[in-house]
């Protein structure tokens, strides 16, 4: 009996060696099965079904070879073999068992070759030759392939030397699987959906040992109820269930805005390719066939949970970006008109517009320069903020555009960003409201400030200037005249131009002031607008 010292590294190396052995046997076995299928198809197609009996025998032996490899070198069988350390008997029996179907395939194939040669047919010759080539190669290398001893004789074989080198490299690259904390996987809340109680219990217990928070559902209907009411990180979903099968549950999840990003691993006794493809195409994260390997299940769950956690972080970052974007949008809207912000967001870099019919309002606090020299800065700013906040509210209510403040001056334009025929009336109501707001603020803070206001109507040009701390401003003769009307007005009065008075109509009470001298314009007729309409 050959016994090996069972250190973790040795056991791991033995498992890798056996896995490689299984790979080296399965590859030619798959090829042999494939050639058998081709030979049977060709016999039916070109020879009218002749030689069917021999081909059936060859195919049966090929299937027996394939099943033998899968059984004798399965994951569980290899694990038991590695754990026992007794390889000599297994090696002897496996070589014997493998030779039986290989020799049967070889014998029937050679007889078929002879029959084809006697009939002078070369229809199946090429594929039959390839099949025999695979069989002869495996038989010739069988002792070297099925070698559990790691003997010097086996290592002298060039192919096995290369194979051992690949195993060594793979072991160096991949960390061992263990239960140490440093290798702990992703932890999450998992919903196990299976109509069989035993399956639910086994999966729940296994996952709970891994540290997961596990919930169960006994069918598709209950699963959908729990998914709608609770939050999960992953779903292990059985495919075949009586009330609502796994594929239907998967389809409903992917159609739900809440559930579409929740990863799903399908688990089923069906391992046919169509089922796997259909589930993956429908949005499943992965697919495991029952009975599944616990280590593989753990790896798939960890991978799915890691993707889920990455997606969650991505959504969090996107939400944060949206929040910051909203803050920036709000800040821009406090500086620029809404239509201008929209155009900037659409990529416009130069914004300049002409508006032919607007009314410009200028206002200035009387005596505020002297007041500011005697007032603490904090009190001064608080007062202006209190007053201008009232003005801002009024401007929003009336739909006029606050352009800017300069010190204690406040400028508004009506009919600019929202063109309207009653722009003069809106500016007039804004001016009247400003007088009332000032009176209220004066009463609140115990002051007696007064304000001068001037209005003029006409065309303006508006746009953004500057690249650092840019501002939205307006220019033109209309702006200059409105500013001159403000500066030449009287405290507590609203002075408007003759042109603006013609736009107001009978809804406002006007008091003629006569001609006043406007710098750059000469004499101009002006009116006082009474504080109430």
KOLTORBA-653004 format. One record per residue (C-alpha): residue number from 1; residue in one letter; x negated, y negated, z. Coordinates in Angstrom, 2 decimals, padded with zeros to 5 digits. Example, Ala and Ser with C-alpha at 12.3 -4.5 7.8 and 13.67 -1.06 7.14 Angstrom:
BEGIN
[1, a, [-012.30, 004.50, 007.80]];
[2, s, [-013.67, 001.06, 007.14]];
END
This chain:
BEGIN
[1, x, [000.00, 000.00, 000.00]];
[2, x, [-001.32, -003.46, -000.95]];
[3, x, [-000.70, -006.05, 001.75]];
[4, x, [-001.47, -009.78, 001.56]];
[5, x, [-001.99, -012.24, 004.36]];
[6, x, [001.17, -014.34, 004.58]];
[7, x, [-000.06, -017.91, 005.00]];
[8, x, [002.25, -020.68, 003.67]];
[9, x, [-000.16, -021.48, 000.84]];
[10, x, [-000.54, -017.81, -000.08]];
[11, x, [003.22, -017.25, -000.04]];
[12, x, [003.76, -020.29, -002.19]];
[13, x, [001.09, -019.20, -004.64]];
[14, x, [002.60, -015.70, -004.81]];
[15, x, [006.05, -017.12, -005.52]];
[16, x, [004.60, -019.28, -008.29]];
[17, x, [002.75, -016.28, -009.75]];
[18, x, [005.91, -014.16, -009.76]];
[19, x, [007.91, -017.00, -011.33]];
[20, x, [005.30, -017.25, -014.07]];
[21, x, [005.46, -013.47, -014.56]];
[22, x, [009.22, -013.69, -014.99]];
[23, x, [008.75, -016.46, -017.53]];
[24, x, [006.22, -014.41, -019.52]];
[25, x, [008.62, -011.45, -019.66]];
[26, x, [011.81, -013.43, -020.33]];
[27, x, [010.37, -015.30, -023.29]];
[28, x, [009.80, -012.17, -025.45]];
[29, x, [012.98, -010.56, -024.08]];
[30, x, [015.01, -013.56, -025.28]];
[31, x, [013.28, -013.33, -028.66]];
[32, x, [014.03, -009.60, -028.94]];
[33, x, [017.72, -010.16, -028.10]];
[34, x, [017.85, -012.96, -030.66]];
[35, x, [016.33, -010.80, -033.43]];
[36, x, [018.81, -008.03, -032.60]];
[37, x, [021.72, -010.44, -033.10]];
[38, x, [020.25, -011.63, -036.41]];
[39, x, [019.70, -008.05, -037.62]];
[40, x, [023.31, -007.07, -036.88]];
[41, x, [024.62, -010.15, -038.69]];
[42, x, [022.40, -009.44, -041.71]];
[43, x, [023.41, -005.77, -041.80]];
[44, x, [027.09, -006.74, -041.92]];
[45, x, [026.52, -009.52, -044.45]];
[46, x, [024.11, -007.84, -046.88]];
[47, x, [024.34, -004.08, -046.28]];
[48, x, [028.06, -003.66, -045.69]];
[49, x, [027.55, -002.57, -042.08]];
[50, x, [024.99, 000.13, -042.83]];
[51, x, [022.61, 001.15, -040.02]];
[52, x, [025.10, -000.17, -037.47]];
[53, x, [024.55, 002.74, -035.08]];
[54, x, [020.78, 002.21, -034.86]];
[55, x, [021.20, -001.53, -034.48]];
[56, x, [023.73, -001.08, -031.68]];
[57, x, [021.26, 001.19, -029.85]];
[58, x, [018.46, -001.35, -030.31]];
[59, x, [020.72, -004.15, -029.05]];
[60, x, [021.81, -002.13, -026.00]];
[61, x, [018.17, -001.47, -025.07]];
[62, x, [017.34, -005.16, -025.56]];
[63, x, [020.17, -006.19, -023.25]];
[64, x, [019.02, -003.59, -020.70]];
[65, x, [015.50, -005.08, -020.85]];
[66, x, [016.83, -008.58, -020.35]];
[67, x, [019.06, -007.58, -017.42]];
[68, x, [016.22, -005.62, -015.82]];
[69, x, [013.92, -008.63, -015.85]];
[70, x, [016.62, -010.88, -014.39]];
[71, x, [017.40, -008.33, -011.67]];
[72, x, [013.94, -007.12, -010.69]];
[73, x, [012.38, -010.59, -010.83]];
[74, x, [015.33, -012.65, -009.61]];
[75, x, [014.80, -015.41, -007.07]];
[76, x, [016.03, -013.25, -004.19]];
[77, x, [014.03, -010.21, -005.28]];
[78, x, [010.86, -012.28, -005.59]];
[79, x, [011.48, -013.87, -002.20]];
[80, x, [011.90, -010.44, -000.58]];
[81, x, [008.81, -009.13, -002.33]];
[82, x, [006.68, -012.07, -001.21]];
[83, x, [007.98, -011.78, 002.34]];
[84, x, [007.24, -008.04, 002.52]];
[85, x, [003.75, -008.32, 001.08]];
[86, x, [004.09, -004.77, -000.36]];
[87, x, [003.50, -005.10, -004.10]];
[88, x, [001.90, -001.84, -005.23]];
[89, x, [005.08, 000.24, -005.34]];
[90, x, [007.11, -002.56, -006.91]];
[91, x, [004.43, -003.10, -009.55]];
[92, x, [004.35, 000.59, -010.45]];
[93, x, [008.13, 000.94, -010.63]];
[94, x, [008.58, -002.27, -012.63]];
[95, x, [006.03, -001.26, -015.25]];
[96, x, [007.78, 002.10, -015.57]];
[97, x, [011.27, 000.61, -015.76]];
[98, x, [010.26, -001.98, -018.35]];
[99, x, [008.60, 000.58, -020.60]];
[100, x, [011.81, 002.60, -020.90]];
[101, x, [013.88, 000.00, -022.83]];
[102, x, [010.77, -001.26, -024.65]];
[103, x, [009.95, 002.23, -025.90]];
[104, x, [013.58, 002.80, -026.89]];
[105, x, [013.63, -000.46, -028.88]];
[106, x, [010.31, 000.48, -030.51]];
[107, x, [011.45, 004.02, -031.38]];
[108, x, [014.79, 003.05, -032.91]];
[109, x, [013.22, 000.13, -034.78]];
[110, x, [010.50, 002.32, -036.30]];
[111, x, [013.09, 004.89, -037.41]];
[112, x, [015.14, 002.08, -038.93]];
[113, x, [012.04, 000.88, -040.79]];
[114, x, [011.52, 004.35, -042.20]];
[115, x, [015.17, 004.56, -043.32]];
[116, x, [014.94, 001.16, -045.01]];
[117, x, [011.73, 002.17, -046.80]];
[118, x, [013.37, 005.38, -048.07]];
[119, x, [016.25, 003.36, -049.52]];
[120, x, [013.89, 000.76, -050.96]];
[121, x, [015.64, -002.04, -049.10]];
[122, x, [013.74, -004.98, -047.72]];
[123, x, [016.75, -006.94, -046.46]];
[124, x, [016.05, -006.46, -042.75]];
[125, x, [012.31, -005.96, -043.03]];
[126, x, [011.15, -009.44, -042.03]];
[127, x, [013.21, -009.81, -038.84]];
[128, x, [012.68, -006.17, -037.91]];
[129, x, [008.92, -006.71, -038.22]];
[130, x, [009.12, -009.75, -035.92]];
[131, x, [011.14, -007.76, -033.39]];
[132, x, [008.59, -004.92, -033.39]];
[133, x, [005.80, -007.47, -033.08]];
[134, x, [007.28, -008.83, -029.86]];
[135, x, [007.85, -005.32, -028.48]];
[136, x, [004.32, -004.15, -029.28]];
[137, x, [002.83, -007.31, -027.78]];
[138, x, [004.69, -006.84, -024.50]];
[139, x, [003.80, -003.15, -024.33]];
[140, x, [000.14, -003.94, -024.97]];
[141, x, [000.05, -006.64, -022.30]];
[142, x, [002.45, -005.08, -019.82]];
[143, x, [-000.21, -003.98, -017.32]];
[144, x, [-001.80, -007.41, -017.38]];
[145, x, [001.52, -009.30, -017.17]];
[146, x, [002.96, -007.15, -014.37]];
[147, x, [000.00, -007.41, -012.03]];
[148, x, [000.70, -008.34, -008.40]];
[149, x, [-002.82, -007.63, -007.19]];
[150, x, [-004.67, -010.58, -008.65]];
[151, x, [-007.47, -008.13, -009.55]];
[152, x, [-010.63, -009.16, -011.36]];
[153, x, [-009.61, -006.95, -014.27]];
[154, x, [-006.44, -008.90, -014.80]];
[155, x, [-008.23, -012.21, -014.52]];
[156, x, [-010.60, -011.20, -017.28]];
[157, x, [-007.73, -011.47, -019.72]];
[158, x, [-008.00, -014.87, -021.40]];
[159, x, [-004.26, -015.49, -021.52]];
[160, x, [-003.88, -014.77, -017.81]];
[161, x, [-006.85, -016.97, -016.95]];
[162, x, [-005.07, -019.86, -018.70]];
[163, x, [-001.83, -018.95, -016.97]];
[164, x, [-003.46, -018.92, -013.54]];
[165, x, [-005.03, -022.29, -014.30]];
[166, x, [-001.60, -023.71, -015.16]];
[167, x, [-000.17, -022.32, -011.92]];
[168, x, [-002.99, -023.88, -009.90]];
[169, x, [-002.47, -027.25, -011.57]];
[170, x, [001.27, -027.09, -010.98]];
[171, x, [000.80, -026.24, -007.31]];
[172, x, [-001.55, -029.19, -006.91]];
[173, x, [000.92, -031.58, -008.55]];
[174, x, [004.10, -030.50, -006.74]];
[175, x, [004.45, -030.82, -003.00]];
[176, x, [005.60, -027.73, -001.06]];
[177, x, [009.23, -027.67, 000.00]];
[178, x, [009.63, -027.61, 003.77]];
[179, x, [011.88, -028.94, 006.50]];
[180, x, [009.44, -031.43, 007.98]];
[181, x, [010.70, -034.94, 008.59]];
[182, x, [008.20, -036.39, 006.14]];
[183, x, [009.91, -034.46, 003.34]];
[184, x, [013.46, -035.09, 004.49]];
[185, x, [015.84, -035.78, 001.63]];
[186, x, [018.54, -038.37, 001.15]];
[187, x, [021.35, -038.29, 003.71]];
[188, x, [024.91, -039.09, 002.76]];
[189, x, [028.60, -038.45, 003.23]];
[190, x, [029.61, -035.54, 001.01]];
[191, x, [033.04, -034.23, 000.04]];
[192, x, [033.13, -030.47, -000.65]];
[193, x, [036.08, -029.46, -002.83]];
[194, x, [036.83, -025.72, -003.20]];
[195, x, [040.04, -023.70, -002.98]];
[196, x, [038.25, -020.81, -001.19]];
[197, x, [037.86, -021.35, 002.55]];
[198, x, [034.71, -019.23, 002.76]];
[199, x, [032.98, -021.32, 000.11]];
[200, x, [033.96, -024.56, 001.84]];
[201, x, [032.74, -023.24, 005.18]];
[202, x, [029.38, -022.02, 003.87]];
[203, x, [028.67, -025.23, 001.96]];
[204, x, [029.76, -027.41, 004.87]];
[205, x, [027.55, -025.56, 007.34]];
[206, x, [024.57, -025.60, 004.99]];
[207, x, [024.91, -029.32, 004.25]];
[208, x, [025.52, -030.20, 007.90]];
[209, x, [022.22, -028.52, 008.77]];
[210, x, [020.56, -030.87, 006.29]];
[211, x, [021.96, -033.83, 008.25]];
[212, x, [024.81, -034.76, 005.90]];
[213, x, [028.23, -035.92, 007.04]];
[214, x, [030.53, -033.39, 005.36]];
[215, x, [034.25, -033.47, 004.66]];
[216, x, [036.27, -030.83, 002.78]];
[217, x, [039.30, -030.57, 000.52]];
[218, x, [041.08, -027.31, -000.37]];
[219, x, [042.04, -028.39, -003.88]];
[220, x, [042.08, -031.15, -006.44]];
[221, x, [045.18, -032.91, -005.09]];
[222, x, [043.81, -033.18, -001.56]];
[223, x, [040.44, -034.24, -002.96]];
[224, x, [041.98, -037.20, -004.82]];
[225, x, [043.87, -038.23, -001.67]];
[226, x, [040.70, -038.23, 000.42]];
[227, x, [038.73, -040.04, -002.27]];
[228, x, [041.30, -042.82, -002.42]];
[229, x, [041.42, -043.21, 001.38]];
[230, x, [037.77, -042.67, 002.37]];
[231, x, [034.27, -043.55, 001.19]];
[232, x, [031.82, -040.86, 000.04]];
[233, x, [028.34, -040.77, -001.45]];
[234, x, [028.70, -037.50, -003.37]];
[235, x, [031.30, -034.91, -004.36]];
[236, x, [030.61, -031.17, -004.76]];
[237, x, [033.48, -030.12, -006.97]];
[238, x, [034.60, -026.59, -007.79]];
[239, x, [035.69, -026.20, -011.40]];
[240, x, [038.41, -023.53, -011.06]];
[241, x, [041.22, -024.50, -008.66]];
[242, x, [044.94, -023.69, -008.88]];
[243, x, [046.58, -027.06, -008.25]];
[244, x, [044.30, -029.49, -010.07]];
[245, x, [041.16, -028.09, -011.65]];
[246, x, [037.76, -029.67, -011.23]];
[247, x, [037.64, -031.07, -014.73]];
[248, x, [040.94, -032.91, -014.21]];
[249, x, [039.69, -034.32, -010.90]];
[250, x, [036.49, -035.45, -012.61]];
[251, x, [038.46, -037.14, -015.41]];
[252, x, [040.66, -039.00, -012.90]];
[253, x, [037.62, -040.14, -010.92]];
[254, x, [035.90, -041.53, -014.01]];
[255, x, [039.11, -043.36, -014.96]];
[256, x, [039.25, -045.02, -011.53]];
[257, x, [037.44, -048.32, -011.03]];
[258, x, [036.77, -047.40, -007.40]];
[259, x, [035.50, -043.86, -008.05]];
[260, x, [033.85, -043.98, -011.49]];
[261, x, [030.34, -044.55, -010.08]];
[262, x, [030.61, -041.84, -007.40]];
[263, x, [028.26, -038.96, -008.38]];
[264, x, [029.81, -035.52, -008.87]];
[265, x, [028.04, -032.15, -008.93]];
[266, x, [030.20, -029.42, -010.46]];
[267, x, [029.91, -025.97, -008.86]];
[268, x, [031.42, -022.97, -010.61]];
[269, x, [031.04, -019.26, -011.28]];
[270, x, [031.33, -020.17, -014.95]];
[271, x, [027.85, -020.77, -016.34]];
[272, x, [028.80, -020.85, -020.00]];
[273, x, [027.24, -023.66, -021.98]];
[274, x, [030.59, -025.14, -023.10]];
[275, x, [031.68, -025.69, -019.50]];
[276, x, [028.40, -027.32, -018.58]];
[277, x, [028.38, -029.61, -021.62]];
[278, x, [032.02, -030.61, -021.19]];
[279, x, [031.50, -031.59, -017.53]];
[280, x, [028.29, -033.51, -018.20]];
[281, x, [029.92, -035.37, -021.09]];
[282, x, [032.87, -036.22, -018.84]];
[283, x, [030.52, -037.89, -016.38]];
[284, x, [029.35, -035.20, -013.94]];
[285, x, [025.92, -035.86, -012.46]];
[286, x, [024.95, -032.19, -012.52]];
[287, x, [026.25, -028.63, -012.80]];
[288, x, [025.37, -025.62, -010.65]];
[289, x, [026.47, -022.05, -011.31]];
[290, x, [027.55, -019.81, -008.41]];
[291, x, [025.85, -018.19, -006.64]];
[292, x, [023.41, -021.09, -006.39]];
[293, x, [019.95, -021.20, -004.92]];
[294, x, [019.98, -023.23, -001.65]];
[295, x, [016.66, -024.91, -002.47]];
[296, x, [017.93, -025.91, -005.91]];
[297, x, [021.18, -027.17, -004.38]];
[298, x, [019.23, -029.30, -001.91]];
[299, x, [017.09, -030.75, -004.70]];
[300, x, [020.12, -031.58, -006.86]];
[301, x, [021.94, -033.20, -003.93]];
[302, x, [018.90, -035.27, -002.97]];
[303, x, [018.45, -036.44, -006.56]];
[304, x, [022.14, -037.39, -006.88]];
[305, x, [022.19, -039.22, -003.55]];
[306, x, [019.04, -041.11, -004.42]];
[307, x, [020.66, -042.29, -007.67]];
[308, x, [023.80, -043.26, -005.75]];
[309, x, [021.81, -045.27, -003.21]];
[310, x, [019.92, -047.01, -006.03]];
[311, x, [023.23, -047.86, -007.71]];
[312, x, [024.58, -049.18, -004.41]];
[313, x, [021.54, -051.41, -004.01]];
[314, x, [021.93, -052.55, -007.60]];
[315, x, [025.59, -053.48, -006.98]];
[316, x, [024.54, -055.32, -003.80]];
[317, x, [021.92, -057.31, -005.67]];
[318, x, [024.41, -058.08, -008.45]];
[319, x, [026.93, -059.29, -005.86]];
[320, x, [024.26, -061.47, -004.29]];
[321, x, [023.40, -062.85, -007.71]];
[322, x, [027.07, -063.63, -008.34]];
[323, x, [027.28, -065.35, -004.96]];
[324, x, [024.21, -067.44, -005.71]];
[325, x, [025.56, -068.18, -009.18]];
[326, x, [028.83, -069.38, -007.64]];
[327, x, [026.89, -071.61, -005.22]];
[328, x, [024.88, -073.07, -008.07]];
[329, x, [028.07, -073.58, -010.07]];
[330, x, [029.67, -075.38, -007.14]];
[331, x, [026.59, -077.54, -006.72]];
[332, x, [026.56, -078.43, -010.42]];
[333, x, [030.27, -079.27, -010.30]];
[334, x, [029.57, -081.68, -007.45]];
[335, x, [027.11, -083.47, -009.76]];
[336, x, [028.51, -082.97, -013.26]];
[337, x, [031.96, -082.76, -014.84]];
[338, x, [033.36, -079.26, -015.27]];
[339, x, [033.30, -079.43, -019.08]];
[340, x, [029.62, -080.44, -019.02]];
[341, x, [028.74, -077.55, -016.69]];
[342, x, [030.51, -075.15, -019.06]];
[343, x, [028.53, -076.48, -022.01]];
[344, x, [025.24, -076.18, -020.11]];
[345, x, [026.05, -072.57, -019.25]];
[346, x, [026.73, -071.90, -022.92]];
[347, x, [023.21, -073.01, -023.76]];
[348, x, [023.58, -076.64, -024.87]];
[349, x, [020.48, -078.64, -024.01]];
[350, x, [021.38, -082.09, -025.34]];
[351, x, [024.79, -083.39, -024.26]];
[352, x, [025.89, -086.80, -025.52]];
[353, x, [029.45, -087.80, -026.42]];
[354, x, [031.35, -090.89, -027.45]];
[355, x, [034.75, -091.65, -025.93]];
[356, x, [036.71, -094.39, -027.65]];
[357, x, [039.44, -094.98, -025.05]];
[358, x, [038.53, -094.92, -021.36]];
[359, x, [038.76, -097.22, -018.35]];
[360, x, [035.70, -097.81, -016.19]];
[361, x, [036.01, -098.68, -012.48]];
[362, x, [033.19, -100.26, -010.49]];
[363, x, [033.40, -100.94, -006.74]];
[364, x, [031.02, -102.37, -004.16]];
[365, x, [031.26, -102.92, -000.41]];
[366, x, [031.03, -106.57, 000.62]];
[367, x, [028.26, -107.42, 003.09]];
[368, x, [027.05, -103.86, 003.34]];
[369, x, [023.40, -104.81, 002.76]];
[370, x, [023.32, -106.88, 005.96]];
[371, x, [025.23, -104.15, 007.83]];
[372, x, [022.74, -101.48, 006.75]];
[373, x, [019.81, -103.50, 008.04]];
[374, x, [021.29, -103.52, 011.56]];
[375, x, [022.70, -099.98, 011.66]];
[376, x, [020.87, -096.73, 012.54]];
[377, x, [020.34, -094.59, 009.40]];
[378, x, [022.42, -091.67, 010.71]];
[379, x, [025.39, -093.93, 011.45]];
[380, x, [025.06, -095.60, 008.07]];
[381, x, [025.04, -092.33, 006.14]];
[382, x, [027.90, -090.96, 008.21]];
[383, x, [030.04, -094.01, 007.43]];
[384, x, [029.36, -093.90, 003.69]];
[385, x, [029.98, -090.17, 003.59]];
[386, x, [033.28, -090.57, 005.40]];
[387, x, [034.43, -093.34, 003.06]];
[388, x, [033.23, -091.78, -000.21]];
[389, x, [034.72, -088.42, 000.74]];
[390, x, [038.12, -090.11, 000.85]];
[391, x, [037.39, -091.61, -002.58]];
[392, x, [036.36, -088.18, -003.96]];
[393, x, [039.61, -086.59, -002.78]];
[394, x, [041.60, -089.37, -004.40]];
[395, x, [039.66, -089.02, -007.69]];
[396, x, [040.39, -085.27, -007.80]];
[397, x, [044.07, -085.84, -007.11]];
[398, x, [044.38, -088.39, -009.91]];
[399, x, [042.22, -086.49, -012.43]];
[400, x, [039.64, -089.22, -012.93]];
[401, x, [035.90, -088.56, -013.08]];
[402, x, [033.53, -089.82, -010.42]];
[403, x, [030.33, -090.63, -012.32]];
[404, x, [027.95, -091.71, -009.57]];
[405, x, [027.29, -093.65, -006.39]];
[406, x, [024.42, -096.12, -006.05]];
[407, x, [024.02, -097.12, -002.45]];
[408, x, [027.39, -098.50, -001.46]];
[409, x, [028.59, -098.78, -005.09]];
[410, x, [031.09, -096.23, -006.42]];
[411, x, [031.78, -095.71, -010.15]];
[412, x, [034.72, -093.87, -011.76]];
[413, x, [035.83, -093.35, -015.38]];
[414, x, [039.38, -092.41, -016.34]];
[415, x, [040.19, -090.65, -019.63]];
[416, x, [036.67, -089.39, -020.32]];
[417, x, [036.36, -085.68, -019.58]];
[418, x, [040.15, -085.37, -019.75]];
[419, x, [041.27, -087.70, -022.56]];
[420, x, [044.65, -089.28, -021.82]];
[421, x, [046.66, -092.23, -023.06]];
[422, x, [047.39, -093.52, -019.51]];
[423, x, [043.71, -093.84, -018.55]];
[424, x, [044.14, -097.51, -017.54]];
[425, x, [047.06, -096.66, -015.24]];
[426, x, [045.05, -093.82, -013.61]];
[427, x, [042.10, -096.14, -012.98]];
[428, x, [044.46, -098.77, -011.55]];
[429, x, [046.01, -096.24, -009.15]];
[430, x, [042.53, -095.12, -008.18]];
[431, x, [041.59, -098.71, -007.34]];
[432, x, [044.76, -099.23, -005.28]];
[433, x, [044.15, -095.96, -003.45]];
[434, x, [040.57, -096.97, -002.66]];
[435, x, [041.81, -100.13, -000.89]];
[436, x, [044.19, -098.05, 001.23]];
[437, x, [041.47, -095.48, 002.02]];
[438, x, [039.07, -098.25, 003.10]];
[439, x, [041.70, -099.70, 005.42]];
[440, x, [042.21, -096.28, 007.02]];
[441, x, [038.48, -095.68, 007.50]];
[442, x, [038.02, -099.15, 008.96]];
[443, x, [040.75, -098.39, 011.50]];
[444, x, [039.15, -095.02, 012.35]];
[445, x, [035.66, -096.41, 012.99]];
[446, x, [036.52, -099.88, 014.22]];
[447, x, [035.00, -101.85, 011.31]];
[448, x, [036.34, -104.50, 008.97]];
[449, x, [034.63, -103.81, 005.65]];
[450, x, [036.01, -105.12, 002.40]];
[451, x, [035.47, -103.97, -001.16]];
[452, x, [035.36, -105.59, -004.60]];
[453, x, [036.65, -103.62, -007.59]];
[454, x, [036.44, -104.32, -011.32]];
[455, x, [038.15, -102.50, -014.26]];
[456, x, [037.65, -102.69, -018.00]];
[457, x, [038.78, -100.47, -020.87]];
[458, x, [037.12, -099.52, -024.13]];
[459, x, [034.62, -097.10, -025.67]];
[460, x, [031.63, -095.56, -023.84]];
[461, x, [028.82, -093.10, -024.54]];
[462, x, [028.25, -090.38, -021.94]];
[463, x, [025.57, -087.74, -021.56]];
[464, x, [022.89, -086.11, -019.46]];
[465, x, [019.56, -087.83, -019.00]];
[466, x, [016.35, -086.51, -017.44]];
[467, x, [014.94, -083.03, -016.94]];
[468, x, [014.23, -083.25, -013.21]];
[469, x, [017.21, -084.14, -011.02]];
[470, x, [019.15, -084.99, -014.15]];
[471, x, [022.32, -087.07, -013.97]];
[472, x, [025.44, -087.50, -016.04]];
[473, x, [025.80, -091.18, -016.89]];
[474, x, [027.79, -093.54, -019.13]];
[475, x, [026.61, -096.51, -021.19]];
[476, x, [028.03, -099.24, -023.35]];
[477, x, [029.56, -102.68, -023.35]];
[478, x, [032.64, -101.41, -021.50]];
[479, x, [030.46, -100.35, -018.57]];
[480, x, [028.67, -103.69, -018.46]];
[481, x, [031.91, -105.69, -018.50]];
[482, x, [033.46, -103.55, -015.73]];
[483, x, [030.35, -104.14, -013.61]];
[484, x, [030.54, -107.92, -014.20]];
[485, x, [034.26, -107.92, -013.30]];
[486, x, [033.44, -106.20, -010.02]];
[487, x, [030.64, -108.61, -009.12]];
[488, x, [032.82, -111.64, -009.93]];
[489, x, [035.86, -110.34, -008.08]];
[490, x, [036.87, -111.35, -004.56]];
[491, x, [036.70, -109.22, -001.37]];
[492, x, [039.69, -106.94, -001.09]];
[493, x, [040.80, -107.63, -004.68]];
[494, x, [040.96, -105.60, -007.90]];
[495, x, [039.93, -107.65, -010.94]];
[496, x, [040.80, -106.33, -014.41]];
[497, x, [040.14, -107.57, -017.92]];
[498, x, [042.80, -109.00, -020.21]];
[499, x, [042.46, -105.93, -022.47]];
[500, x, [043.06, -103.54, -019.57]];
[501, x, [046.07, -105.56, -018.42]];
[502, x, [047.69, -105.01, -021.84]];
[503, x, [047.38, -101.24, -021.37]];
[504, x, [049.05, -101.16, -017.93]];
[505, x, [052.56, -102.20, -018.89]];
[506, x, [055.33, -103.20, -016.47]];
[507, x, [054.57, -100.66, -013.73]];
[508, x, [051.91, -102.87, -012.14]];
[509, x, [052.05, -106.36, -010.66]];
[510, x, [049.35, -108.64, -012.06]];
[511, x, [048.19, -112.08, -010.94]];
[512, x, [046.53, -114.22, -013.65]];
[513, x, [043.13, -115.56, -012.66]];
[514, x, [042.34, -117.45, -015.84]];
[515, x, [039.11, -117.34, -017.75]];
[516, x, [035.94, -116.25, -015.96]];
[517, x, [032.35, -116.33, -017.15]];
[518, x, [031.06, -112.85, -018.01]];
[519, x, [027.31, -112.64, -018.50]];
[520, x, [026.51, -111.75, -022.10]];
[521, x, [030.18, -112.13, -023.13]];
[522, x, [031.08, -115.74, -022.26]];
[523, x, [034.56, -116.69, -021.13]];
[524, x, [037.04, -113.81, -020.67]];
[525, x, [040.58, -113.72, -019.40]];
[526, x, [041.01, -111.80, -016.13]];
[527, x, [043.78, -110.70, -013.75]];
[528, x, [044.02, -109.56, -010.18]];
[529, x, [045.86, -106.27, -009.72]];
[530, x, [047.97, -106.28, -006.58]];
[531, x, [047.22, -103.52, -004.10]];
[532, x, [050.68, -101.92, -004.54]];
[533, x, [052.36, -100.96, -007.82]];
END
